Amino acid sequence: MHIVSVALGGCLKGEPVRYGVTEDTGGHITYILGEMEALARRDDVEMAEIVTRRFDDPRLGTAHAQPEEWLGAKLVIRRIDSGDRRYLAKEALSADRDAFAEALIAELAQRERLPDLIHAHFADAADVARRVEDALGIPFVYTAHSLGMDKRRALASPSAAINARIEEEDRAIAHARAVIGSSRDECERQLTAYPSTRIGKIHRLVPGVSRRGGYDDFPARELVSPFLRDPSKPIVLAIARPVHKKNLVRLIDSFGTNAVLRERCNLVVLAGLRDDLSSGEVEQQQVLQGLVDAVDRHDLYGRVAYPKAHTREQVGALYELAARTGGVFVNPALMEPYGLTLVEAAAHGLPVVATKIGGPQDIIGELEHGLLVDPQDETAIGGAIERLVTDTALWKRCARNARTNSLGVNWDAYAAGFLAIARDIVAATPARCIAPASLLVSDLDNTLTGCDHGVTRIGQFFRRQRDFGFVIATGRSIVEARRLVRDWKLPLPLAWITAVGTEIYVERDGELALDQGFAERIRHQWHPGAIERALAELPGLVPQPDYDQRVYKRSYYAECPGLAKRVEERLRQCDIPARVVFSHDRLLDIMPRQAGKAAAMRHVAAMLGIPLDRVFAAGDSGNDADMLTACRNAILVGNHAEEVAALASRPNVYLARRSHASGTLEGILAHHRAQRVRGRQAGRVPA
């Protein structure tokens, strides 16, 4: 496959990249280089090509004037000459876009073979990709990196420019074959706020980090020592472009007003690259001057380092030095779409403090290597940093989690996921089993996932048994369920029961869509606002993140299993009809009485025309209990949770000896054998 990534803004070149040399030379370049390098390493990719603008500005480097830059045998940066050789900041790029698109189309049209797929980075590149698709038929996918909707909400009076940006992002979402996001917040909250979003288009791919062992911290010490009186103190490290939304001035204020941090730590801020305080665009100048003013205001000389320039090697060494000194990495951005630096810090075993707005809540939730804070609360930022540097046990736990849990975050895994999405777009729609004779409805986490060998075996089973349908039933959202199925290389299901049986998705016209009939069926007497008010003061109950609150589901973390009964009692006292489902020792979901995995299973079986005695259900936890109770051919996998152990005594439930997918397959075969025995016995009974 030949894949092209298109990005118009910033100084895009091979490493070393001068990150921060312009306002637009930021994290998206790390993303594109990591993505395309990983794709180029794959045998099933014949070419990975990066397309950007060609410009001639000696201050920014001679590479940008070169038409081609080969980074490997299958990896090239190709620069398109639009006729305007000036470097253009993002806001000025729109005037050049028509010429750039025409030049790109002309260049592609001359080739003997066209690329298979374009990956557009930001909405301006998506507009170019749409024109290429119209002219040459090359499909495209879109990654936003940063969305304007949240930015507009934060503005007192939204400008015409931000409104135009949001409209362009919405058009990009509408025209792209797929939309790729990095975090659950981006996929399930930010993107879904746009009118043109259809959930079936959205895919979550976790970006990787480049790993290199054996960092020497000497380059970092050499970089920051001239600024610091005592370089041996724990380093509080921040790395961000000098723009207002990165909130760097407030970080210095929080450091300067915290007596413990002033005494015990050093603060190191890498705010892009500069020649002097007048470097760059107006916003960059304002932020740089604000940093210097804050250092002066709090008299932090000798405690703060803010070097003018740095290399990639020095950045890696700084992560390492901060970890070795018992320091902390901080991302205090007002809103962070993802937060790749938090994963980079994790790869070095460095605990973090990060904004709770945006992607960091996903990263820290999954890696468990730091604390989330309100980016507007100066005291909270300083307090979280202080807690990490003074609580040795907490720091060590976060550092250990950082190194261990970040191992799976890599660009090769990203590339594998990207290729799976790309193949579905480029290839013809595969033949599907439209009317199966039997159906497996299975939970996902720990029922199918958990063992590669079991996944391989159950995949082989479905390939052989073409008349056996497959449906996922999970507590996860549709975006997360699709990510897990893709990552584990599970068979593609006929339908997706998600959000603990409150949503069903089926494929229509080549795209997943919500089953509105089921939604209409379960909505009766559903009062989510009343539920929230009734439970607001209940001790031990904490709401899960916003993206886990679905139209027909309210989700909480519960401190103990006994809370489920108290929630049921409180709802009954308030005369609020609802089902309460407790699972995994701490997850508590509330939904309409008519909802749940059992109801969704029956709905899907009826939709596919499959009798209930030909339906098999597999699960492992409390949110599977209703489905396992209702199904005549239920399977409890060997690794089931204690909360559903009692179900094993039911006559309809087969208790598997094996775990995960192997246990599910064992249960299917066992029920099949039992059905054949019953059939033979029935045949011997005289009429």
N, C-alpha and C positions, 0 to 999 in steps of 0.2 A: 504494500500500500504506500502511496505517495501522499504525505500530509504537509500542508502549508499552514504556518501560523502567521497571522498578519497583525502588526501593531504599528500605529502611526507615530505615537508620541515618544519622547525621551531619546536618550543616546544609547541605542541598542547595538551592542557589539559583543564579541567574545571577551571572556575574562582576560585581564582584570578590567572590570567595569567601574567607572568613577561614580558610584552611587551618590546621589544628592548633588551632582555637579550642576544639574538644572532641576527645577521643581518637578518635572515629569520623569526624571530618571530614578525610579524607585523600585519597589518590590516586584512589580509585574515583570521586570526584566529578569530577575532571579527565577521567577516562575517559568517564563518562556524558555530560558536557557536550560533549566532543569528538566522541564517537560520534553523538549526536543532532543536533548542529549540522550535521555532514557529511551525515547522512541527510536532514535538512530541506532541504539545498541541491539535492537530486536531483529531477529531474522525475518520476521514477517513485515518489516518496514523497509522498502527499497530506497526511500529518500525522505528526509526530514528537512524541510525548507522554511526558513524564517524570512518574511518579507516586511520591509520597513521603508521609510523615506531615505532618499539620498540627499545629503546636504554637505555644504563645504564651509566649515567654521573652524579655523586652526586652533581657537581657544578650547574647543571641545574634542580635538583629536582628529588626525588625518584619516582614520579608518572609516569615518562616516561618509567620506567622499568616494570611497572605493565601491564599484558596482557589485563586487562579490567578496565574501570573506568565508573561506572554507575552514570549518572547525573540526572536521573529521571527514572520513571517506564518504559518509552518507549524510552529512550535516553541513548546511551552507546558510549564510545570511545573504540575501539578495536585496540590494537597495535600488528602488525604483526612482527614476529621475522624472519628477513632475514638471520640470521647467523652472521651478523656483528653488534655487540652491541655498536659500537661507535656512538656518535652524528656526523652527516655528514652535512656540509653546502651544499647549493644548488648545487654548482659546482661539489661537490664530490658525489652527490647522483646518478649520471648516472651510475657509476661503480657498484652500489648496486642494480640497478633497476631490472635486470634479476632475481636475487635471491628473491627480494621482490615480484615481480609478480608471480613467481612460488609458493612462500609460500602462497600468498593470494588465488591463484586459488585452491591450495590443501586444504586450510581451507574452502573455499566456497563449494568445491565439497563434503565435508563430511556432509554438512547440509541436513536436511530433506527437507527444502524449500529454494529456492534461493531468493535473493532480486529481486525486480521488476525493479529497475533502479539505476544506479550509476551516481553520480554527481562528475566529475573530476575537481579539482582545480589546475590550471597551466598545462602546456603541458606535464610535466613528468608524472603527474597522469593520463592524458588523454591517454598516451602511455600504461600505466598499464591497464587502463579501456578497451582499444582496445583489449589487449591480453585476458582479462577476457571475453569480448564479443565473441571473436573468439573461446575460449575454452568452455564457458558455455552458451552463447547466451543472456547474460544480456545486454540490451542496455545502452548507456551512453550519458550524456550531458556534455558540457564543459564550464567552466568559466575561462577566461584567467587571470583576475585580473590585469595583467601588460603585455603589449605587446612589443616585441623587435623592431618592425619596426620604431617607433618614436625614440627610443634610438639610432638605427643605423644612422638615419638621422642626429643626433646631433654630431656624432663622425667624427673627421677629417679623420681618416683612420679606417674603420670597421675591426674588428678582425674576425678570423675564428670562435671564440666562439659565437659571436653575430649572424653571418650568420647561424651557426648550430642551434642556438636557434630559429631563425625565420623559418627555414625549419621545425623544430619540431612543432612549433605553427601551421604552415600551414597544417601539417599532422593531427594535432588534430582537426582543423576546418573541414578537409575533411572527417574524420571518425565519428565525433560526430553526433548523431541524431538531436541535437539542440545546438546552441551556445548562451549562456546567457551573456549579457553585462549590465552594470549599467547605462551608460550615452548615450546620443545621439551621442556624439563625438566618444565614443568607438564603438557603434553599426554601425554608418553610415559613419565614416571616417576611424578609426583605423582598424577595422576588414575588411572592404571592400577593403583595400589595399592588402590583401593576395590573391594569385591566386586561392586558392581553395574555397574562400567564395562564397556561394550562398545565396542571400538575404532572401530567404524563410526559411532558417535555423535560422536566427538571431532573438532573442527575447530580449526585454529590460525589466528587472525587477529591480525596484529601491530598493536597500538595506534599511533596517530599522535602527532604533537606539533604544537602550534600554533606557527606561524612568523610572526615579525614582524621585518622588517629595520630597521636603523638605530637600534639601542638606544644611548642615551646612558648612559654609566656614572656620570654625576653623582649620580643617586638612590642608587646603591650606595655611592659614596664618602661621601655625606652620612649614610647609615645606619650605616656601620662606623667611620668616622674617629674618633668620640669614644672608641672603645675602644682604638685602636691608636697606638703611638708612631711607627711608620713605615708609613703606609698604602701606600707604593709597593712594598713587598715582594710577592712572589708569594703569591696567596691560595689556601689549601687550604680548599675549600668543602664543607660538608655541609648537606643539607636533608632533614629527616625529622621525623615526629611524635615527641614525647617519650614513647616506650614502650621497654621494656627490649630487645625484639627488634631494635630499630634500632641497638643497640650503640654509642651515641654516647659514653658514658663511656669505653669502651675506645679510641675514636678519640682523645680528648683525652689519655689515658694514652700512646698510641703517639706522639703529637706531642710530649708533654712529656718523654719519655725518649729522644728522638732529637735529638742535639746539632745536627746539620745543619739540621733543620727549625726548631728553636728559634731558630737564628741567622739563617736565610735567609728564613723564611716567616712569614706570618700565618695564623691559623686562624679561619674564620668558620663558626659553627654556627647555622642557623635551625631551632630546635626548636619549631615551632608558635607559637602566640600565647599570651601570658599577661599578667595584670595584675601578678602578683607570684609568688613561689615557692610560694605556697599555692594557686595557681589550679588548677582542673580536678580530675579524679579522682585517687585515691590513687597510681596508677602514674605519672601525669604529675608529681605532686609529688615522688615518689621520684627520677625521672629528672632533673628540673630541679635538685633538691638535689645529686644525684650529679655533675652537670656543674659546678656551682659549687664543690663540694668538690674535684673533680679539677683545676680551674684553680688553686685555692688550694694544693693539695698540690704541684703542680709549679711554683708561682710564675710563672704565665703571664700575669700582668696586663700589659697593653700589647701582648700578642702574640695574644690571643684576643678575638673579638667574638661576643657572643651576645645580639643585640637582642631586646627583648620583643615587638615587633610588626614586621610588614613587609607590603607590598602586592605584588600580582602584578607590577607594573611594577618594583619594587625587586628582585624575584627574577630577572627577566629581565636587569636591569642588573648583578646580581651575577655571573651566568653570564658576561656580557660582560666585566666587570672582571677576573674570575679568568682568563679567556683572555688578555686584554691584558697582564696582569702575569706571564704565564708560569706560571700556577697549575694546580691540579688539582681535579677534583671527586671526592669520596669517598663511596661507599655501603658501609659496613662491616657491614651487617645480618647477623645470625646466619643468617637465611634470607630470601631475597627472591623472592617468587613471580614477579615480572617485573622491574621496575626502570625505570619510565618516566622518572625524573629522569636516568638515564644517557643516554637518547635526547635529552632536553631539553639536556643538556650538550653532546652531539654537535652539535646544531643550531647551537650557538654556537662550535663549533671548540675545545671544552674537553676535553682528555684526562682520563681517569678511572682511578680505582683502585676495584675493587668486589669484593664477596664472591663466592667461587666456588661458593656454595651457592644453587642455584636459577636463575632466569631470566638473571642477568647473564652467565653463560657463553655463552648464545646471543647476547645483544646484542653483547658484546665480540668474540665469534667472527665475527659478521657485519659489524660496523662497524669492527673492528680499531683501536680508538681508546683502548686502555688495557691495564691489567694486572689479573689476578685474584689474590686472596689468600685465605688461610684466615682467616675472621673471628675465630677464637679466638686467633690468633697476633699478639700486640701488636707484636712486633718486625718481623714480616713486613709488617704494615700500614704502619708507619713507613718500612720499607725500600723498599717499592714507591713510596710517595709521593716519597721522597728520590731514587729512581732517575729518576723522570719530571722532577722539577724541576732535577736536576743534569745530565742527559744531554740536551743541546740537540737533537741529531739525532733522538733517540727522541721527544722532546716534539713537535718539528715534524712528524714522520711521523704521530704519533697525531692531532695537530690537523688535519692535512690530510685524513687518513682520516675524521675525525669529520665534517667539513663535507661532503665528497664522498659518503661512503657513507650518510649519513643522509637524503639528499634524497628517497629513495623511501619513507621512513617518514612517512606522512601519513594524516590521517583520511579523506580522499576514497577512498584505496585500501582502507582498512578498510571503509568504507561499501559499496563495490562488492562486496567479499567477503561482507559480512553479507547484502546483498540476494540474492546468489546462493544462500546457504544458506536464507534465508527463503523464497524462491520454491519451492525443492524441498520445503519443509515444507508450505507453504500450498497449492500447486498439486497437482492430481492427478498420479500417477506417469506420466511420459511413456512413449509406446510405445517398446519396445526391440526391437532386431533379435535374435530369440531363436536362430535357426539360420542364421547367415550361411554363404555358400558359400565365401568367402575370408576371410583373417584377416591383419591387420598386428600384429605384436608389436614394439613400438618402445621403445627407451630414451627417457628423458625429457630430462635436462639436455643441452643443446647438440645433441641429435639432433632434438628437436622445438622446444625453446625457443631463443631467441636472435634471432628475426626475426619481427616482427608480421605482415609480409606473408605469409611462409611459413605461419604458423599459420592465417591467414585462408584461404589456398588449400587447405590440407589439410582444414580444417573444411568447406569447400564440397564437396570430393571425397567425404567421408563422408556428407554430406547427400544428394548425388546418387546415390551407390552404396549403396543401402539393404542390399544383400546382402553388403557388405564389413564385417566386424567389426574391432574395434580393441581392443587390449590394451596396457597400459603395462607395461614391464619396466625397473625402476630399482633403483639402489643405495639410494635413499632409503627411509625408513620410510613406512608407509601414511599417516600424518598429514601428513608433509611432501609426499608425492606428490600428495595431494588438494589441498593448498594451492597447489602449483605449477600443477596442471591448472586450478584455479579462477582463479588470478591471470592465467594466460595465455589463458584462455577456450578451452581445448582441448576437443575432443569428450569426452564421458563414456565411459570404456572399459567393455567387457563384463566385464573382470576386471583385477585389479591384481597384477602380480608385483613384489614389493618386497624390500628388504633383500638385494640381489644374488642373487635367485632362491632365497631360503630361506623365503619366505612368499608365499602366494597368497590374495587376498581376492576373494570373489564376493558378489553381492547375493542375500540370502535374506530373504523376508518384508519387503522394503522396506528392508533394512539390510545394510551390508557385514559379512561374517563371514569368519573365517579358514577356509580349506579344510583341514579336519583330515585328510582322506585323504592329501593331499600331505605334510603334516607327519609323519604316521605313516610314510610311505614313505621319508623322508630321515633319520629318526632313528637308523637302524641304525649301531652303532659310533661314535656321536657322544659324545665325552668332553671337554666344554668345560673342566672343572676341570684335567684333565691337560694340555690345551693351554696354559692360563694358567701352570701351574707350569713347563712345559718352556720357555716363552719369557720367563719373568720376568726373567732376567738377561741377555738378549740385547741387546747395545749397539745403540743407534740405533732401538729399537722402543719407541714410547710408546702406551699404550692410549688409544683414543678415549673420549669421554664415556660415562657409564653408559647413557644412552638409546640409544646406537649399538650396544650389546652386546645382541643379540637371542637368543632361545632357541636358534636354530641358526646363530648367527654370532658370531664374535669379531673385533673390528675394531681396527686399530692405525694409527698414523702411522709411516711408514718414512722414514728419512733419505735413503735412496738406493735405486734399483731393485735393486741387487745383494742387498739384504736379503731379497727374496722367495725367492731360491735358498737362502740360509742358513736361512730359516725352514723351507722344505721339507726340507732336510737334517736340521735339528734334530728335526722331527717324525718323520722316517723313523728316525733314530737311537733315538728314544724309542718306536718302534713304535706311533705314533698315526696312524690313517688319517684323512686330511682333504684337502680341496682348498684351495689357496692362490691367491688372485686379487689381482693388483696392478694399480692403475689411477691415472690422474690424477697421476702422478709421486710420489705419497706415500701413497696409501690402500691398505692391505693388509687383506684380509678372509680369514678362515679359516672353512670351512663343511664340512658332511658331504660325503663323496665323491659321494653321490647327488644333491646339491643343485646349484644354479646356474641361470642364466637358460635354458640349453638344456633342462635337465630340466623346468623349470617351463613352458617353451613347449610341449613335447611333452604335458605333463599337461593344459594348458588346451585345446590343439587336440583331444585325445581327449575331453575333457569336453564340448566344443562339437560334436563329431562332424565335424571338418574334416580332410580328408586332408592329410598333411604337404606334399604338392606344391602345395597351395593356401595355404600359410602363407608370409608374407613377414616378414623380420626386419630391423630397422634399428638401427644403433648407431654409436658414435664412439670408444669407449675400451676399456681392458683388461677391464673387467667385462662387456663385450659379446662378447668374443672367442669363448667357447664357443658362444653362440647364433648368431653369424654363421658359425661353422665348420659347425655342425650343420644350418642352414637351407638348403634348396635354392634359395631366392630371397632371398639376403642383400643388404643395402644398406649400404655404407660411405659416410657423408655426407662432403662435401668438406672440412669442417672437422675431420676425424678427428684423433685424437692419434697421435703418432709410434709409440707402443707397439703400434698395430694396423695400421700401414701395410703390413706384409707380407701381410696378408689380401687386399689388392687383387689379388694375382696368382692367387688361387684362382678356378676356373671358375664357382663358384656365387655369387661376390660381384660385385655391380655397384658400381663406384666412381663416385659422383655428382660432377658438376662443381659443383653448387650445394651450399650449406651448410644446416644446420639442417632445418626442416620442408620447405623447398623441395627440398632434396636427397633427403629421404625420399620425397616425392611423385614426384620425377624417377625414383627407383629403382623404385617400384611400377609406373609406366607403362612403364619400360624392360623390366622382367621380363615384364609383360603382353604387350608387343610380341613379345618373344622366344618366349613360350609360343605365341602365335598362329602365328608363323613355323614353329615346330617342329610344330605341329598340322597346318598346311597341307602341310609336307614329308612328314609321316607319312601324310597322306591320299593322296599321290601314289605312295606305295610300294605295289607290287602285293602282295596278300595271299598 
